[in-house]
Amino acid sequence: MTARALWPAVKALSLDVTGTLLVHRWPIHESYAACAAWGKLEDPPSAEELRPAFKEAFRETSQLYPCFGHEEGMSSRAWWAAVVKNTLRHCGRDYSNADFERFFQRVYQHYGTLEAYEELKDAKGFLDWAKQQGLAIGVTTNSCSRTIDNTLPMLGFHDHFRWFVCSGQVGTEKPDPWIFVETHRQASFWVEGIKREEVLHIGDSLAADFCGARAAGLQAVLLDRSDNAKVMQYQDWHQGPDYPGKSEEDVKAWTLKNLGEVKDLLQRSIIQQLQ
């Protein structure tokens, strides 16, 4: 279904990161299995064991230490160490501290390299175009600070953005409206007097990105990346909040396949607003 025209005029863009701008080059459970083999763990867990184990460990750790341990003051490394240790526990493995640290260090190093990530082909072209239109662009992501401080710069994304809002730094996460309140606050520094409804949020999660942004008063577009097997929904426990006019038809109207379609939507809206 063709999306409607954006109204009022969009003055700033907010983008999700994983699944919107980039993906993991290999599935997480496969990378963990490779690191376990490299670390010469005794009876290393297989990728098949690690797949459900990681998903459950990630969910449990996210609920035990929300927002990547923000309230507890946990570092990104400490939080991910808890996830990985819990993943091994769900695989029925218990290693010595020395063995675990050797394995975990390899995991953590891997996700600090270009080998771990792949930028989505429509991302930078869209960001370049949006910048040329004079739109202020920022990030709103449920992630730890490492994503902002290391991953985005490593992939050359950081220069496209004016502000960065991540759950690990602000202590609230999508779809909670307060993270989008922070997005609007930071956008206001770059676009004086901007209203919430003049910010368009773009992301691939129905609950966290689309419903969360709409409930907070922003405009939103949902990216349907289902044609890309590398796009995974890891935080699938979120429930999308209600917003005025919420319906299946409304969601379909604002669901687009890629950032090229978002560009077309923005261009049509600009033309309509000039008429």
Secondary structure as the mmCIF struct_conf table of DSSP 4:
data_model
#
loop_
_struct_conf.conf_type_id
_struct_conf.id
_struct_conf.beg_label_comp_id
_struct_conf.beg_label_asym_id
_struct_conf.beg_label_seq_id
_struct_conf.end_label_comp_id
_struct_conf.end_label_asym_id
_struct_conf.end_label_seq_id
HELX_LH_PP_P HELX_LH_PP_P1 THR A 2 LEU A 6
BEND BEND1 TRP A 7 PRO A 8
STRN STRN1 ALA A 12 LEU A 15
BEND BEND2 VAL A 17 VAL A 17
STRN STRN2 THR A 18 THR A 18
TURN_TY1_P TURN_TY1_P1 GLY A 19 LEU A 21
STRN STRN3 LEU A 22 HIS A 24
BEND BEND3 ARG A 25 TRP A 26
HELX_RH_AL_P HELX_RH_AL_P1 ILE A 28 TRP A 38
TURN_TY1_P TURN_TY1_P2 GLY A 39 LYS A 40
BEND BEND4 GLU A 42 ASP A 43
HELX_LH_PP_P HELX_LH_PP_P2 PRO A 44 SER A 46
HELX_RH_AL_P HELX_RH_AL_P2 ALA A 47 LEU A 64
BEND BEND5 TYR A 65 TYR A 65
HELX_RH_AL_P HELX_RH_AL_P3 PRO A 66 GLY A 69
TURN_TY1_P TURN_TY1_P3 HIS A 70 GLY A 73
HELX_RH_AL_P HELX_RH_AL_P4 SER A 76 HIS A 90
TURN_TY1_P TURN_TY1_P4 CYS A 91 GLY A 92
HELX_RH_AL_P HELX_RH_AL_P5 ASN A 97 HIS A 110
TURN_TY1_P TURN_TY1_P5 TYR A 111 GLY A 112
BEND BEND6 THR A 113 THR A 113
HELX_RH_3T_P HELX_RH_3T_P1 LEU A 114 ALA A 116
STRN STRN4 TYR A 117 GLU A 119
TURN_TY1_P TURN_TY1_P6 LYS A 121 ASP A 122
HELX_RH_AL_P HELX_RH_AL_P6 ALA A 123 GLN A 132
TURN_TY1_P TURN_TY1_P7 GLN A 133 GLY A 134
STRN STRN5 ALA A 136 THR A 141
BEND BEND7 ASN A 142 SER A 143
HELX_RH_AL_P HELX_RH_AL_P7 SER A 145 ARG A 146
HELX_RH_PI_P HELX_RH_PI_P1 THR A 147 THR A 151
HELX_RH_AL_P HELX_RH_AL_P8 LEU A 152 MET A 154
TURN_TY1_P TURN_TY1_P8 LEU A 155 GLY A 156
HELX_RH_3T_P HELX_RH_3T_P2 HIS A 158 HIS A 160
BEND BEND8 ARG A 162 ARG A 162
STRN STRN6 TRP A 163 CYS A 166
HELX_RH_AL_P HELX_RH_AL_P9 SER A 167 VAL A 170
BEND BEND9 GLY A 171 GLY A 171
TURN_TY1_P TURN_TY1_P9 LYS A 174 PRO A 175
BEND BEND10 ASP A 176 ASP A 176
HELX_RH_AL_P HELX_RH_AL_P10 PRO A 177 TRP A 190
BEND BEND11 VAL A 191 VAL A 191
TURN_TY1_P TURN_TY1_P10 GLU A 192 GLY A 193
HELX_RH_3T_P HELX_RH_3T_P3 ARG A 196 GLU A 198
STRN STRN7 VAL A 199 GLY A 203
BEND BEND12 ASP A 204 ASP A 204
HELX_RH_PI_P HELX_RH_PI_P2 LEU A 206 CYS A 211
HELX_RH_AL_P HELX_RH_AL_P11 GLY A 212 ALA A 215
TURN_TY1_P TURN_TY1_P11 ALA A 216 GLY A 217
STRN STRN8 GLN A 219 LEU A 223
TURN_TY1_P TURN_TY1_P12 SER A 226 ASP A 227
TURN_TY1_P TURN_TY1_P13 ALA A 229 LYS A 230
BEND BEND13 TYR A 234 TYR A 234
TURN_TY1_P TURN_TY1_P14 ASP A 236 TRP A 237
HELX_LH_PP_P HELX_LH_PP_P3 GLY A 240 ASP A 242
TURN_TY1_P TURN_TY1_P15 PRO A 244 GLY A 245
HELX_RH_AL_P HELX_RH_AL_P12 GLU A 248 ALA A 253
TURN_TY1_P TURN_TY1_P16 TRP A 254 TRP A 254
STRN STRN9 THR A 255 LEU A 256
BEND BEND14 LYS A 257 ASN A 258
HELX_RH_AL_P HELX_RH_AL_P13 LEU A 259 LEU A 274
#
